[in-house]
Amino acid sequence: MNAVERRILQMPVEQVSGSTQMTPYGSFSLIACERGLMYAGWGGLEAFTEYVNQYPSGELSRSYLQQASSELDAYFRGTLSTFSVPLVYQGTPFQEAVWSGLMTIPFGETWSYRQLAVHIGNPLAVRAVGQANRANRIAVIIPCHRVIGADGGLVGYAGTATDLKASLIGHEHSVVAHR
């Protein structure tokens, strides 16, 4: 279990719902609680099955799950560029500043890690921004894929999946080009 998974398991919740849906890039898992979406990422729910099963599934958690799923479908169809599902995330104040900063990067654009560091008011924290980006557990919706290297090159996504990062950036560029 990695640090991101441990952090999710430590969040205080009353109800939890989980689901998996197919995207153009593979199986995508979602977990929501009574306050909003708390996890979105590629791969199965296996790491969270026991966690999800120890809480009742409630109307609120299911409604956030359905909202996230519908919004993701619209995103991949090219009809949605801004998500509105409430998000529940827990990190250090710096990580939370980075994640909030990620959500200000316009759809179809990319910023360098340095640009994001400057944007959040910490221009010397380029590497720390990269680490916070890597700790993001709400993929696509908190668009960490929009951050690239200073030279314009793709730098790891979800650790190493630069092909996935390139696909998401390409998807957004295509949608913008056809508007």
GUSE-932900 format. One record per residue: chain; x, z, y of N, C-alpha, C in turn; residue number from 1; residue in one letter. Coordinates in nm, 3 decimals. Each point is the difference from the previous one (the first is absolute). Layout:
! GUSE-932900
{'A', {X, Z, Y}, {X, Z, Y}, {X, Z, Y}, NUM, 'A'}
...
! end
This chain:
! GUSE-932900
{'A', {0.085, 0.000, -0.118}, {-0.085, 0.000, 0.118}, {0.090, 0.000, 0.124}, 1, 'M'}
{'A', {-0.029, -0.089, 0.093}, {0.081, -0.008, 0.121}, {-0.055, 0.092, 0.109}, 2, 'N'}
{'A', {0.071, 0.007, 0.112}, {-0.038, 0.090, 0.109}, {-0.136, -0.036, 0.059}, 3, 'A'}
{'A', {-0.030, -0.128, 0.009}, {-0.130, -0.043, 0.054}, {-0.112, 0.049, -0.091}, 4, 'V'}
{'A', {0.016, -0.017, -0.130}, {-0.102, 0.045, -0.094}, {-0.016, 0.152, 0.007}, 5, 'E'}
{'A', {0.110, 0.074, 0.009}, {-0.007, 0.146, 0.011}, {-0.076, 0.041, 0.125}, 6, 'R'}
{'A', {0.024, -0.070, 0.112}, {-0.066, 0.033, 0.126}, {-0.151, -0.021, -0.011}, 7, 'R'}
{'A', {-0.041, -0.106, -0.066}, {-0.143, -0.024, -0.019}, {-0.062, 0.113, -0.082}, 8, 'I'}
{'A', {0.068, 0.040, -0.105}, {-0.053, 0.103, -0.089}, {-0.010, 0.136, 0.069}, 9, 'L'}
{'A', {0.072, 0.021, 0.110}, {-0.001, 0.127, 0.070}, {-0.103, 0.006, 0.112}, 10, 'Q'}
{'A', {-0.066, -0.110, 0.031}, {-0.097, -0.002, 0.109}, {-0.126, 0.076, -0.041}, 11, 'M'}
{'A', {-0.048, 0.088, 0.088}, {-0.123, 0.073, -0.033}, {-0.122, -0.092, 0.013}, 12, 'P'}
{'A', {-0.076, -0.010, -0.107}, {-0.118, -0.086, -0.001}, {-0.112, 0.070, -0.076}, 13, 'V'}
{'A', {-0.122, -0.047, 0.021}, {-0.115, 0.052, -0.073}, {-0.057, -0.101, -0.099}, 14, 'E'}
{'A', {0.013, -0.127, 0.032}, {-0.048, -0.105, -0.090}, {0.095, -0.118, 0.006}, 15, 'Q'}
{'A', {0.013, -0.069, -0.112}, {0.094, -0.111, -0.009}, {-0.063, -0.112, -0.084}, 16, 'V'}
{'A', {0.019, -0.122, 0.045}, {-0.042, -0.117, -0.076}, {0.115, -0.098, -0.003}, 17, 'S'}
{'A', {0.015, -0.070, -0.110}, {0.105, -0.100, -0.012}, {-0.054, -0.128, -0.060}, 18, 'G'}
{'A', {0.061, -0.111, 0.036}, {-0.038, -0.129, -0.059}, {0.118, -0.095, 0.007}, 19, 'S'}
{'A', {-0.011, -0.105, -0.076}, {0.101, -0.105, 0.000}, {-0.072, -0.132, 0.019}, 20, 'T'}
{'A', {0.056, -0.087, 0.084}, {-0.059, -0.132, 0.019}, {0.110, -0.105, -0.007}, 21, 'Q'}
{'A', {-0.040, -0.120, -0.031}, {0.096, -0.110, -0.004}, {0.014, -0.060, 0.140}, 22, 'M'}
{'A', {0.123, -0.033, 0.034}, {0.029, -0.071, 0.125}, {0.074, -0.128, -0.040}, 23, 'T'}
{'A', {0.024, -0.088, 0.096}, {0.079, -0.119, -0.033}, {0.141, 0.034, -0.050}, 24, 'P'}
{'A', {0.043, 0.124, 0.021}, {0.136, 0.041, -0.035}, {0.003, 0.103, -0.112}, 25, 'Y'}
{'A', {-0.110, 0.018, -0.069}, {-0.002, 0.092, -0.113}, {-0.096, 0.115, 0.019}, 26, 'G'}
{'A', {0.005, 0.091, -0.096}, {-0.088, 0.116, -0.003}, {0.035, 0.095, 0.113}, 27, 'S'}
{'A', {-0.101, 0.045, 0.074}, {0.019, 0.085, 0.118}, {-0.087, 0.124, -0.017}, 28, 'F'}
{'A', {0.061, 0.118, 0.010}, {-0.071, 0.125, -0.023}, {-0.034, 0.069, 0.131}, 29, 'S'}
{'A', {-0.115, 0.066, 0.000}, {-0.048, 0.074, 0.117}, {-0.041, 0.140, -0.043}, 30, 'L'}
{'A', {0.031, 0.099, 0.082}, {-0.048, 0.137, -0.021}, {-0.054, 0.048, 0.134}, 31, 'I'}
{'A', {-0.120, 0.058, -0.004}, {-0.061, 0.054, 0.121}, {-0.047, 0.143, -0.026}, 32, 'A'}
{'A', {-0.004, 0.078, 0.107}, {-0.056, 0.134, -0.007}, {-0.117, 0.005, 0.099}, 33, 'C'}
{'A', {-0.051, 0.118, 0.022}, {-0.117, 0.014, 0.088}, {0.031, -0.029, 0.147}, 34, 'E'}
{'A', {0.128, -0.014, 0.034}, {0.037, -0.027, 0.140}, {0.043, -0.144, 0.024}, 35, 'R'}
{'A', {0.025, -0.075, -0.106}, {0.040, -0.139, 0.017}, {0.093, -0.047, -0.111}, 36, 'G'}
{'A', {0.059, -0.116, 0.021}, {0.091, -0.060, -0.097}, {0.134, 0.071, 0.004}, 37, 'L'}
{'A', {0.051, 0.039, -0.116}, {0.126, 0.074, -0.003}, {0.112, -0.072, -0.077}, 38, 'M'}
{'A', {-0.033, -0.108, -0.070}, {0.102, -0.077, -0.070}, {-0.049, -0.142, -0.018}, 39, 'Y'}
{'A', {0.090, -0.095, 0.019}, {-0.026, -0.141, -0.028}, {0.133, -0.062, -0.040}, 40, 'A'}
{'A', {0.005, -0.059, -0.118}, {0.125, -0.059, -0.043}, {-0.013, -0.082, -0.126}, 41, 'G'}
{'A', {0.101, -0.081, -0.026}, {0.001, -0.084, -0.119}, {0.032, 0.084, -0.122}, 42, 'W'}
{'A', {-0.058, -0.038, -0.110}, {0.020, 0.072, -0.125}, {-0.125, 0.075, -0.037}, 43, 'G'}
{'A', {0.003, 0.060, -0.115}, {-0.116, 0.070, -0.051}, {-0.012, 0.142, 0.052}, 44, 'G'}
{'A', {-0.110, 0.062, -0.036}, {-0.026, 0.138, 0.039}, {0.058, 0.100, -0.099}, 45, 'L'}
{'A', {0.080, -0.047, -0.096}, {0.048, 0.088, -0.106}, {0.064, 0.128, 0.053}, 46, 'E'}
{'A', {0.080, -0.011, 0.104}, {0.069, 0.118, 0.054}, {-0.099, 0.101, 0.058}, 47, 'A'}
{'A', {-0.120, -0.046, 0.032}, {-0.096, 0.087, 0.068}, {-0.123, 0.033, -0.085}, 48, 'F'}
{'A', {-0.007, -0.049, -0.123}, {-0.120, 0.018, -0.081}, {-0.039, 0.146, -0.014}, 49, 'T'}
{'A', {0.096, 0.084, -0.038}, {-0.029, 0.142, -0.017}, {-0.044, 0.062, 0.132}, 50, 'E'}
{'A', {0.066, -0.038, 0.109}, {-0.034, 0.052, 0.132}, {-0.143, -0.040, 0.038}, 51, 'Y'}
{'A', {-0.031, -0.128, -0.013}, {-0.133, -0.049, 0.036}, {-0.106, 0.068, -0.085}, 52, 'V'}
{'A', {0.029, 0.020, -0.127}, {-0.098, 0.058, -0.092}, {-0.023, 0.149, 0.019}, 53, 'N'}
{'A', {0.086, 0.071, 0.072}, {-0.021, 0.143, 0.017}, {-0.091, 0.033, 0.117}, 54, 'Q'}
{'A', {-0.043, -0.100, 0.075}, {-0.091, 0.021, 0.112}, {-0.129, -0.078, -0.024}, 55, 'Y'}
{'A', {-0.110, 0.052, 0.052}, {-0.122, -0.079, -0.011}, {0.008, -0.123, 0.091}, 56, 'P'}
{'A', {-0.062, -0.106, -0.044}, {-0.012, -0.119, 0.083}, {-0.126, 0.019, 0.083}, 57, 'S'}
{'A', {0.012, -0.009, 0.130}, {-0.115, 0.024, 0.086}, {-0.039, -0.123, 0.079}, 58, 'G'}
{'A', {-0.113, 0.011, 0.066}, {-0.053, -0.111, 0.078}, {0.098, -0.045, 0.109}, 59, 'E'}
{'A', {0.061, 0.095, 0.071}, {0.093, -0.037, 0.107}, {0.123, -0.071, -0.054}, 60, 'L'}
{'A', {0.062, 0.055, -0.104}, {0.121, -0.064, -0.053}, {-0.033, -0.139, -0.054}, 61, 'S'}
{'A', {-0.114, -0.015, -0.066}, {-0.040, -0.132, -0.051}, {-0.028, -0.098, 0.115}, 62, 'R'}
{'A', {-0.060, 0.049, 0.107}, {-0.030, -0.090, 0.112}, {0.129, -0.048, 0.067}, 63, 'S'}
{'A', {0.100, 0.086, 0.013}, {0.128, -0.043, 0.058}, {0.071, -0.098, -0.093}, 64, 'Y'}
{'A', {-0.012, 0.023, -0.129}, {0.058, -0.091, -0.098}, {-0.065, -0.138, 0.010}, 65, 'L'}
{'A', {-0.132, -0.003, 0.010}, {-0.071, -0.127, 0.013}, {0.035, -0.070, 0.131}, 66, 'Q'}
{'A', {0.011, 0.077, 0.109}, {0.037, -0.060, 0.128}, {0.139, -0.061, -0.008}, 67, 'Q'}
{'A', {0.095, 0.074, -0.055}, {0.137, -0.052, -0.012}, {0.003, -0.125, -0.086}, 68, 'A'}
{'A', {-0.073, 0.001, -0.110}, {-0.003, -0.115, -0.089}, {-0.059, -0.123, 0.070}, 69, 'S'}
{'A', {-0.109, 0.019, 0.070}, {-0.062, -0.112, 0.074}, {0.092, -0.053, 0.108}, 70, 'S'}
{'A', {0.065, 0.091, 0.072}, {0.091, -0.043, 0.106}, {0.121, -0.074, -0.057}, 71, 'E'}
{'A', {0.052, 0.047, -0.113}, {0.113, -0.070, -0.063}, {-0.042, -0.140, -0.046}, 72, 'L'}
{'A', {-0.119, -0.011, -0.058}, {-0.049, -0.133, -0.038}, {-0.005, -0.092, 0.121}, 73, 'D'}
{'A', {-0.053, 0.049, 0.111}, {-0.010, -0.081, 0.122}, {0.139, -0.034, 0.054}, 74, 'A'}
{'A', {0.093, 0.094, -0.007}, {0.138, -0.026, 0.043}, {0.059, -0.115, -0.080}, 75, 'Y'}
{'A', {-0.014, 0.006, -0.132}, {0.059, -0.105, -0.084}, {-0.074, -0.133, 0.011}, 76, 'F'}
{'A', {-0.127, 0.002, 0.042}, {-0.072, -0.125, 0.028}, {0.039, -0.057, 0.137}, 77, 'R'}
{'A', {0.067, 0.081, 0.082}, {0.041, -0.045, 0.133}, {-0.105, 0.023, 0.107}, 78, 'G'}
{'A', {-0.099, 0.085, -0.028}, {-0.105, 0.025, 0.099}, {0.010, 0.137, 0.066}, 79, 'T'}
{'A', {0.101, 0.079, -0.035}, {0.019, 0.132, 0.060}, {0.146, 0.019, 0.034}, 80, 'L'}
{'A', {0.027, 0.043, 0.122}, {0.139, 0.024, 0.038}, {0.025, 0.145, 0.041}, 81, 'S'}
{'A', {-0.106, 0.079, 0.019}, {0.014, 0.140, 0.036}, {-0.090, 0.083, -0.090}, 82, 'T'}
{'A', {0.057, 0.099, -0.064}, {-0.075, 0.087, -0.090}, {-0.063, 0.115, 0.079}, 83, 'F'}
{'A', {-0.115, 0.046, -0.046}, {-0.066, 0.113, 0.067}, {-0.027, 0.117, -0.093}, 84, 'S'}
{'A', {0.032, -0.013, -0.129}, {-0.021, 0.111, -0.092}, {0.083, 0.120, 0.048}, 85, 'V'}
{'A', {-0.060, 0.120, 0.006}, {0.078, 0.118, 0.039}, {0.113, 0.025, -0.100}, 86, 'P'}
{'A', {0.115, 0.039, 0.052}, {0.118, 0.025, -0.082}, {0.034, 0.148, 0.001}, 87, 'L'}
{'A', {0.047, 0.047, -0.114}, {0.045, 0.138, -0.014}, {0.143, -0.007, -0.050}, 88, 'V'}
{'A', {0.094, 0.038, 0.085}, {0.139, 0.000, -0.044}, {0.069, 0.126, 0.050}, 89, 'Y'}
{'A', {0.100, 0.039, -0.074}, {0.072, 0.123, 0.031}, {0.149, -0.027, -0.015}, 90, 'Q'}
{'A', {0.072, 0.019, 0.107}, {0.144, -0.017, -0.002}, {0.061, 0.088, 0.107}, 91, 'G'}
{'A', {0.126, -0.020, 0.025}, {0.063, 0.071, 0.110}, {-0.055, -0.057, 0.131}, 92, 'T'}
{'A', {0.015, 0.071, 0.111}, {-0.044, -0.057, 0.127}, {0.066, -0.136, 0.028}, 93, 'P'}
{'A', {0.126, -0.015, -0.036}, {0.068, -0.128, 0.021}, {-0.063, -0.110, -0.086}, 94, 'F'}
{'A', {-0.022, 0.029, -0.128}, {-0.063, -0.100, -0.088}, {-0.136, -0.041, 0.054}, 95, 'Q'}
{'A', {-0.078, 0.098, 0.043}, {-0.133, -0.032, 0.051}, {0.008, -0.084, 0.127}, 96, 'E'}
{'A', {0.102, 0.024, 0.083}, {0.019, -0.084, 0.119}, {0.033, -0.143, -0.040}, 97, 'A'}
{'A', {0.083, -0.015, -0.102}, {0.035, -0.134, -0.049}, {-0.125, -0.069, -0.055}, 98, 'V'}
{'A', {-0.077, 0.070, -0.083}, {-0.119, -0.061, -0.059}, {-0.101, -0.039, 0.107}, 99, 'W'}
{'A', {-0.015, 0.084, 0.101}, {-0.089, -0.036, 0.112}, {0.055, -0.122, 0.074}, 100, 'S'}
{'A', {0.131, -0.003, 0.018}, {0.064, -0.115, 0.065}, {-0.019, -0.128, -0.078}, 101, 'G'}
{'A', {0.006, 0.008, -0.132}, {-0.021, -0.118, -0.084}, {-0.137, -0.062, 0.026}, 102, 'L'}
{'A', {-0.099, 0.085, 0.023}, {-0.136, -0.051, 0.019}, {-0.020, -0.067, 0.136}, 103, 'M'}
{'A', {0.102, 0.007, 0.086}, {-0.010, -0.070, 0.129}, {0.065, -0.138, -0.004}, 104, 'T'}
{'A', {0.069, -0.033, -0.108}, {0.060, -0.133, -0.012}, {-0.113, -0.099, -0.021}, 105, 'I'}
{'A', {-0.014, -0.098, 0.088}, {-0.112, -0.094, -0.013}, {0.003, -0.079, -0.131}, 106, 'P'}
{'A', {-0.117, -0.028, -0.051}, {-0.018, -0.083, -0.119}, {0.073, -0.132, 0.021}, 107, 'F'}
{'A', {0.077, -0.041, -0.100}, {0.072, -0.127, 0.007}, {0.133, 0.006, 0.071}, 108, 'G'}
{'A', {0.037, 0.117, 0.051}, {0.129, 0.016, 0.067}, {0.091, 0.088, -0.085}, 109, 'E'}
{'A', {0.129, -0.010, 0.027}, {0.097, 0.090, -0.063}, {0.086, 0.063, 0.107}, 110, 'T'}
{'A', {0.042, 0.120, -0.025}, {0.093, 0.072, 0.086}, {0.120, 0.039, -0.084}, 111, 'W'}
{'A', {0.113, 0.020, 0.067}, {0.116, 0.054, -0.070}, {-0.013, 0.152, -0.006}, 112, 'S'}
{'A', {0.078, 0.061, -0.087}, {0.000, 0.146, -0.008}, {0.040, 0.059, 0.135}, 113, 'Y'}
{'A', {0.092, -0.067, 0.069}, {0.042, 0.047, 0.133}, {-0.117, -0.006, 0.099}, 114, 'R'}
{'A', {-0.075, -0.111, -0.001}, {-0.115, -0.010, 0.090}, {-0.100, 0.113, -0.025}, 115, 'Q'}
{'A', {-0.023, 0.031, -0.126}, {-0.092, 0.108, -0.032}, {0.056, 0.134, 0.045}, 116, 'L'}
{'A', {0.129, 0.022, -0.019}, {0.063, 0.124, 0.045}, {-0.014, 0.016, 0.151}, 117, 'A'}
{'A', {0.023, -0.107, 0.074}, {-0.016, 0.003, 0.146}, {-0.146, 0.027, 0.035}, 118, 'V'}
{'A', {-0.090, -0.066, -0.069}, {-0.143, 0.014, 0.027}, {-0.047, 0.145, -0.014}, 119, 'H'}
{'A', {0.053, 0.071, -0.098}, {-0.043, 0.139, -0.020}, {0.083, 0.098, 0.082}, 120, 'I'}
{'A', {0.088, -0.053, 0.085}, {0.077, 0.085, 0.091}, {0.123, 0.063, -0.060}, 121, 'G'}
{'A', {0.053, -0.057, -0.106}, {0.118, 0.055, -0.065}, {0.095, -0.114, -0.037}, 122, 'N'}
{'A', {0.060, -0.065, 0.101}, {0.075, -0.123, -0.023}, {0.123, 0.012, -0.090}, 123, 'P'}
{'A', {0.050, 0.120, -0.021}, {0.118, 0.017, -0.085}, {-0.037, 0.028, -0.146}, 124, 'L'}
{'A', {-0.128, 0.006, -0.029}, {-0.044, 0.041, -0.134}, {-0.037, -0.119, -0.089}, 125, 'A'}
{'A', {0.077, -0.107, 0.008}, {-0.032, -0.122, -0.074}, {-0.005, 0.026, -0.151}, 126, 'V'}
{'A', {0.099, 0.067, -0.054}, {0.002, 0.026, -0.144}, {-0.111, 0.097, -0.041}, 127, 'R'}
{'A', {-0.025, 0.098, 0.083}, {-0.109, 0.095, -0.029}, {-0.135, -0.071, 0.002}, 128, 'A'}
{'A', {-0.015, -0.098, 0.088}, {-0.123, -0.081, 0.002}, {-0.013, -0.074, -0.133}, 129, 'V'}
{'A', {0.109, -0.053, -0.050}, {-0.002, -0.068, -0.130}, {-0.042, 0.093, -0.112}, 130, 'G'}
{'A', {0.051, 0.123, 0.002}, {-0.037, 0.097, -0.103}, {-0.147, 0.039, 0.010}, 131, 'Q'}
{'A', {-0.049, 0.019, 0.122}, {-0.142, 0.033, 0.018}, {-0.087, -0.117, -0.043}, 132, 'A'}
{'A', {0.045, -0.121, 0.028}, {-0.072, -0.120, -0.041}, {-0.012, -0.002, -0.153}, 133, 'N'}
{'A', {0.108, 0.032, -0.065}, {0.002, 0.001, -0.147}, {-0.093, 0.108, -0.057}, 134, 'R'}
{'A', {-0.020, 0.109, 0.074}, {-0.085, 0.110, -0.047}, {-0.149, -0.025, 0.025}, 135, 'A'}
{'A', {-0.033, -0.109, 0.067}, {-0.141, -0.033, 0.025}, {-0.073, -0.016, -0.133}, 136, 'N'}
{'A', {-0.109, 0.071, -0.018}, {-0.074, -0.009, -0.125}, {-0.134, -0.070, 0.017}, 137, 'R'}
{'A', {-0.020, -0.066, 0.114}, {-0.125, -0.074, 0.022}, {0.038, -0.143, 0.036}, 138, 'I'}
{'A', {0.048, -0.072, -0.102}, {0.050, -0.136, 0.019}, {-0.108, -0.093, 0.055}, 139, 'A'}
{'A', {0.043, -0.101, 0.070}, {-0.080, -0.104, 0.064}, {-0.078, 0.057, 0.118}, 140, 'V'}
{'A', {-0.076, 0.107, -0.020}, {-0.082, 0.058, 0.106}, {0.088, 0.063, 0.107}, 141, 'I'}
{'A', {0.102, 0.074, -0.041}, {0.109, 0.038, 0.091}, {0.107, -0.105, -0.028}, 142, 'I'}
{'A', {0.011, -0.101, 0.087}, {0.071, -0.124, -0.034}, {0.152, 0.006, 0.006}, 143, 'P'}
{'A', {0.059, 0.074, -0.092}, {0.146, 0.011, -0.004}, {0.065, -0.134, -0.034}, 144, 'C'}
{'A', {-0.077, -0.094, -0.055}, {0.054, -0.132, -0.031}, {0.036, -0.079, 0.126}, 145, 'H'}
{'A', {-0.049, 0.042, 0.116}, {0.026, -0.073, 0.125}, {0.134, 0.036, 0.063}, 146, 'R'}
{'A', {0.078, 0.085, -0.065}, {0.130, 0.041, 0.055}, {0.110, -0.071, -0.078}, 147, 'V'}
{'A', {0.090, -0.064, 0.075}, {0.107, -0.080, -0.059}, {0.134, 0.044, 0.057}, 148, 'I'}
{'A', {0.107, -0.053, -0.055}, {0.134, 0.031, 0.048}, {0.025, -0.057, 0.139}, 149, 'G'}
{'A', {0.099, 0.053, 0.067}, {0.034, -0.045, 0.136}, {0.038, -0.147, 0.003}, 150, 'A'}
{'A', {0.052, -0.051, -0.111}, {0.040, -0.141, -0.006}, {-0.116, -0.091, -0.042}, 151, 'D'}
{'A', {-0.120, 0.059, -0.013}, {-0.117, -0.077, -0.041}, {-0.017, -0.009, -0.150}, 152, 'G'}
{'A', {0.095, 0.058, -0.073}, {-0.008, -0.005, -0.146}, {-0.096, 0.103, -0.055}, 153, 'G'}
{'A', {-0.049, -0.029, -0.119}, {-0.089, 0.094, -0.066}, {0.084, 0.111, -0.062}, 154, 'L'}
{'A', {-0.039, 0.120, 0.031}, {0.066, 0.118, -0.055}, {-0.105, 0.067, -0.087}, 155, 'V'}
{'A', {0.042, 0.062, -0.110}, {-0.089, 0.056, -0.100}, {-0.141, 0.036, 0.041}, 156, 'G'}
{'A', {-0.092, -0.026, -0.088}, {-0.140, 0.039, 0.017}, {-0.036, 0.077, -0.125}, 157, 'Y'}
{'A', {-0.060, 0.116, 0.018}, {-0.029, 0.088, -0.113}, {0.129, 0.022, -0.078}, 158, 'A'}
{'A', {0.108, 0.010, 0.076}, {0.130, 0.021, -0.061}, {0.077, -0.128, -0.020}, 159, 'G'}
{'A', {-0.058, -0.096, -0.073}, {0.077, -0.121, -0.034}, {-0.081, -0.128, 0.003}, 160, 'T'}
{'A', {-0.129, 0.006, 0.010}, {-0.086, -0.117, -0.020}, {-0.005, -0.092, 0.122}, 161, 'A'}
{'A', {0.113, -0.060, 0.034}, {0.002, -0.088, 0.117}, {-0.084, -0.125, -0.019}, 162, 'T'}
{'A', {-0.020, -0.043, -0.125}, {-0.088, -0.116, -0.023}, {-0.144, 0.033, 0.038}, 163, 'D'}
{'A', {-0.045, 0.121, -0.027}, {-0.133, 0.044, 0.039}, {-0.010, 0.010, 0.152}, 164, 'L'}
{'A', {0.104, 0.054, 0.061}, {0.003, 0.009, 0.146}, {-0.009, -0.139, 0.062}, 165, 'K'}
{'A', {0.077, -0.094, -0.052}, {-0.004, -0.138, 0.050}, {-0.139, -0.060, -0.017}, 166, 'A'}
{'A', {-0.065, 0.028, -0.111}, {-0.134, -0.053, -0.024}, {-0.101, 0.056, 0.100}, 167, 'S'}
{'A', {0.007, 0.130, 0.028}, {-0.093, 0.060, 0.095}, {0.023, -0.053, 0.141}, 168, 'L'}
{'A', {0.126, -0.012, 0.039}, {0.032, -0.057, 0.132}, {-0.048, -0.145, 0.006}, 169, 'I'}
{'A', {0.026, -0.076, -0.105}, {-0.045, -0.139, -0.006}, {-0.151, -0.012, 0.008}, 170, 'G'}
{'A', {-0.071, 0.088, -0.069}, {-0.146, 0.002, 0.005}, {-0.047, 0.018, 0.144}, 171, 'H'}
{'A', {0.056, 0.100, 0.069}, {-0.042, 0.027, 0.137}, {0.034, -0.116, 0.093}, 172, 'E'}
{'A', {0.119, -0.057, -0.015}, {0.038, -0.114, 0.084}, {-0.096, -0.117, -0.023}, 173, 'H'}
{'A', {-0.038, -0.024, -0.123}, {-0.093, -0.109, -0.033}, {-0.137, 0.024, 0.064}, 174, 'S'}
{'A', {-0.048, 0.123, -0.007}, {-0.130, 0.032, 0.060}, {0.005, -0.023, 0.150}, 175, 'V'}
{'A', {0.106, 0.047, 0.065}, {0.014, -0.017, 0.146}, {0.008, -0.148, 0.035}, 176, 'V'}
{'A', {0.074, -0.078, -0.077}, {0.017, -0.143, 0.027}, {-0.131, -0.077, -0.012}, 177, 'A'}
{'A', {-0.094, 0.050, -0.079}, {-0.127, -0.071, -0.022}, {-0.115, 0.056, 0.082}, 178, 'H'}
{'A', {0.029, 0.086, 0.094}, {-0.107, 0.055, 0.086}, {-0.031, -0.095, 0.112}, 179, 'R'}
! end
